[in-house]
Amino acid sequence: MVGRCLIVLLCLLTAGGISVSLGCSSYLSAENQHRRAEVVGTDWKHAGQDWDWAWGLAAPNIGYEDSFPPGP
């Protein structure tokens, strides 16, 4: 029983190591952190507009009105 648990643990550690070395190595790179900060900043800038739209306080634009068929 202990041997089986050790084998399973070793396999999980190996799979985790492989996945980190292949797919997650660039996750903390400076370029990705900069891009993430840009995206979060842009999202926060649009949050007020999204809130107004969700509550119906924003003036409807022609693109929004035309997106609902069949239209007037």
mmCIF file of the C-alpha atoms, coordinates in Angstrom:
data_MODEL
# 
_entry.id   MODEL 
# 
loop_
_atom_site.group_PDB 
_atom_site.id 
_atom_site.type_symbol 
_atom_site.label_atom_id 
_atom_site.label_alt_id 
_atom_site.label_comp_id 
_atom_site.label_asym_id 
_atom_site.label_entity_id 
_atom_site.label_seq_id 
_atom_site.pdbx_PDB_ins_code 
_atom_site.Cartn_x 
_atom_site.Cartn_y 
_atom_site.Cartn_z 
_atom_site.occupancy 
_atom_site.B_iso_or_equiv 
_atom_site.pdbx_formal_charge 
_atom_site.auth_seq_id 
_atom_site.auth_comp_id 
_atom_site.auth_asym_id 
_atom_site.auth_atom_id 
_atom_site.pdbx_PDB_model_num 
ATOM 1  C CA . MET A 1 1  ? 0.000   0.000  0.000   1.00 0.00 ? 1  MET A CA 1 
ATOM 2  C CA . VAL A 1 2  ? 2.780   2.434  0.892   1.00 0.00 ? 2  VAL A CA 1 
ATOM 3  C CA . GLY A 1 3  ? 4.668   1.487  -2.254  1.00 0.00 ? 3  GLY A CA 1 
ATOM 4  C CA . ARG A 1 4  ? 1.629   2.228  -4.406  1.00 0.00 ? 4  ARG A CA 1 
ATOM 5  C CA . CYS A 1 5  ? 1.156   5.650  -2.757  1.00 0.00 ? 5  CYS A CA 1 
ATOM 6  C CA . LEU A 1 6  ? 4.807   6.493  -3.387  1.00 0.00 ? 6  LEU A CA 1 
ATOM 7  C CA . ILE A 1 7  ? 4.510   5.486  -7.043  1.00 0.00 ? 7  ILE A CA 1 
ATOM 8  C CA . VAL A 1 8  ? 1.381   7.606  -7.501  1.00 0.00 ? 8  VAL A CA 1 
ATOM 9  C CA . LEU A 1 9  ? 3.054   10.556 -5.769  1.00 0.00 ? 9  LEU A CA 1 
ATOM 10 C CA . LEU A 1 10 ? 6.142   10.193 -7.930  1.00 0.00 ? 10 LEU A CA 1 
ATOM 11 C CA . CYS A 1 11 ? 4.018   10.094 -11.090 1.00 0.00 ? 11 CYS A CA 1 
ATOM 12 C CA . LEU A 1 12 ? 2.097   13.204 -10.036 1.00 0.00 ? 12 LEU A CA 1 
ATOM 13 C CA . LEU A 1 13 ? 5.304   15.075 -9.258  1.00 0.00 ? 13 LEU A CA 1 
ATOM 14 C CA . THR A 1 14 ? 6.777   14.052 -12.600 1.00 0.00 ? 14 THR A CA 1 
ATOM 15 C CA . ALA A 1 15 ? 3.663   15.124 -14.509 1.00 0.00 ? 15 ALA A CA 1 
ATOM 16 C CA . GLY A 1 16 ? 3.599   18.414 -12.620 1.00 0.00 ? 16 GLY A CA 1 
ATOM 17 C CA . GLY A 1 17 ? 7.257   19.058 -13.353 1.00 0.00 ? 17 GLY A CA 1 
ATOM 18 C CA . ILE A 1 18 ? 6.786   18.361 -17.036 1.00 0.00 ? 18 ILE A CA 1 
ATOM 19 C CA . SER A 1 19 ? 3.740   20.614 -17.293 1.00 0.00 ? 19 SER A CA 1 
ATOM 20 C CA . VAL A 1 20 ? 5.522   23.460 -15.494 1.00 0.00 ? 20 VAL A CA 1 
ATOM 21 C CA . SER A 1 21 ? 8.612   23.156 -17.635 1.00 0.00 ? 21 SER A CA 1 
ATOM 22 C CA . LEU A 1 22 ? 6.651   23.050 -20.903 1.00 0.00 ? 22 LEU A CA 1 
ATOM 23 C CA . GLY A 1 23 ? 3.666   25.301 -20.417 1.00 0.00 ? 23 GLY A CA 1 
ATOM 24 C CA . CYS A 1 24 ? 4.067   27.571 -17.434 1.00 0.00 ? 24 CYS A CA 1 
ATOM 25 C CA . SER A 1 25 ? 7.634   28.739 -17.825 1.00 0.00 ? 25 SER A CA 1 
ATOM 26 C CA . SER A 1 26 ? 6.678   32.042 -19.460 1.00 0.00 ? 26 SER A CA 1 
ATOM 27 C CA . TYR A 1 27 ? 3.754   32.798 -17.121 1.00 0.00 ? 27 TYR A CA 1 
ATOM 28 C CA . LEU A 1 28 ? 5.791   35.069 -14.881 1.00 0.00 ? 28 LEU A CA 1 
ATOM 29 C CA . SER A 1 29 ? 7.860   36.684 -17.623 1.00 0.00 ? 29 SER A CA 1 
ATOM 30 C CA . ALA A 1 30 ? 8.120   40.474 -17.684 1.00 0.00 ? 30 ALA A CA 1 
ATOM 31 C CA . GLU A 1 31 ? 6.271   40.683 -21.005 1.00 0.00 ? 31 GLU A CA 1 
ATOM 32 C CA . ASN A 1 32 ? 3.288   38.677 -19.735 1.00 0.00 ? 32 ASN A CA 1 
ATOM 33 C CA . GLN A 1 33 ? 3.121   40.650 -16.490 1.00 0.00 ? 33 GLN A CA 1 
ATOM 34 C CA . HIS A 1 34 ? 3.116   43.911 -18.457 1.00 0.00 ? 34 HIS A CA 1 
ATOM 35 C CA . ARG A 1 35 ? 0.352   42.630 -20.742 1.00 0.00 ? 35 ARG A CA 1 
ATOM 36 C CA . ARG A 1 36 ? -1.706  41.462 -17.762 1.00 0.00 ? 36 ARG A CA 1 
ATOM 37 C CA . ALA A 1 37 ? -1.345  44.878 -16.108 1.00 0.00 ? 37 ALA A CA 1 
ATOM 38 C CA . GLU A 1 38 ? -2.455  46.560 -19.360 1.00 0.00 ? 38 GLU A CA 1 
ATOM 39 C CA . VAL A 1 39 ? -5.533  44.363 -19.655 1.00 0.00 ? 39 VAL A CA 1 
ATOM 40 C CA . VAL A 1 40 ? -6.546  44.898 -16.026 1.00 0.00 ? 40 VAL A CA 1 
ATOM 41 C CA . GLY A 1 41 ? -6.088  48.654 -16.392 1.00 0.00 ? 41 GLY A CA 1 
ATOM 42 C CA . THR A 1 42 ? -8.228  48.738 -19.526 1.00 0.00 ? 42 THR A CA 1 
ATOM 43 C CA . ASP A 1 43 ? -10.911 46.636 -17.866 1.00 0.00 ? 43 ASP A CA 1 
ATOM 44 C CA . TRP A 1 44 ? -11.061 49.007 -14.896 1.00 0.00 ? 44 TRP A CA 1 
ATOM 45 C CA . LYS A 1 45 ? -11.353 51.998 -17.255 1.00 0.00 ? 45 LYS A CA 1 
ATOM 46 C CA . HIS A 1 46 ? -14.362 50.393 -18.950 1.00 0.00 ? 46 HIS A CA 1 
ATOM 47 C CA . ALA A 1 47 ? -15.982 49.181 -15.723 1.00 0.00 ? 47 ALA A CA 1 
ATOM 48 C CA . GLY A 1 48 ? -17.894 52.426 -15.192 1.00 0.00 ? 48 GLY A CA 1 
ATOM 49 C CA . GLN A 1 49 ? -19.270 52.370 -18.713 1.00 0.00 ? 49 GLN A CA 1 
ATOM 50 C CA . ASP A 1 50 ? -20.276 48.731 -18.322 1.00 0.00 ? 50 ASP A CA 1 
ATOM 51 C CA . TRP A 1 51 ? -22.021 49.501 -15.040 1.00 0.00 ? 51 TRP A CA 1 
ATOM 52 C CA . ASP A 1 52 ? -23.964 52.366 -16.609 1.00 0.00 ? 52 ASP A CA 1 
ATOM 53 C CA . TRP A 1 53 ? -24.966 50.186 -19.546 1.00 0.00 ? 53 TRP A CA 1 
ATOM 54 C CA . ALA A 1 54 ? -26.080 47.335 -17.264 1.00 0.00 ? 54 ALA A CA 1 
ATOM 55 C CA . TRP A 1 55 ? -28.345 49.690 -15.293 1.00 0.00 ? 55 TRP A CA 1 
ATOM 56 C CA . GLY A 1 56 ? -29.701 51.286 -18.466 1.00 0.00 ? 56 GLY A CA 1 
ATOM 57 C CA . LEU A 1 57 ? -28.193 54.690 -17.736 1.00 0.00 ? 57 LEU A CA 1 
ATOM 58 C CA . ALA A 1 58 ? -26.047 54.863 -20.854 1.00 0.00 ? 58 ALA A CA 1 
ATOM 59 C CA . ALA A 1 59 ? -27.467 56.444 -23.965 1.00 0.00 ? 59 ALA A CA 1 
ATOM 60 C CA . PRO A 1 60 ? -28.102 53.719 -26.546 1.00 0.00 ? 60 PRO A CA 1 
ATOM 61 C CA . ASN A 1 61 ? -25.989 53.952 -29.643 1.00 0.00 ? 61 ASN A CA 1 
ATOM 62 C CA . ILE A 1 62 ? -26.984 52.997 -33.176 1.00 0.00 ? 62 ILE A CA 1 
ATOM 63 C CA . GLY A 1 63 ? -24.808 49.839 -33.120 1.00 0.00 ? 63 GLY A CA 1 
ATOM 64 C CA . TYR A 1 64 ? -26.617 48.542 -30.089 1.00 0.00 ? 64 TYR A CA 1 
ATOM 65 C CA . GLU A 1 65 ? -30.084 49.286 -31.478 1.00 0.00 ? 65 GLU A CA 1 
ATOM 66 C CA . ASP A 1 66 ? -29.355 47.645 -34.831 1.00 0.00 ? 66 ASP A CA 1 
ATOM 67 C CA . SER A 1 67 ? -28.102 44.473 -33.199 1.00 0.00 ? 67 SER A CA 1 
ATOM 68 C CA . PHE A 1 68 ? -31.616 43.353 -32.246 1.00 0.00 ? 68 PHE A CA 1 
ATOM 69 C CA . PRO A 1 69 ? -33.561 41.984 -35.206 1.00 0.00 ? 69 PRO A CA 1 
ATOM 70 C CA . PRO A 1 70 ? -36.048 42.548 -36.722 1.00 0.00 ? 70 PRO A CA 1 
ATOM 71 C CA . GLY A 1 71 ? -35.704 46.237 -35.857 1.00 0.00 ? 71 GLY A CA 1 
ATOM 72 C CA . PRO A 1 72 ? -38.152 49.076 -36.380 1.00 0.00 ? 72 PRO A CA 1 
# 
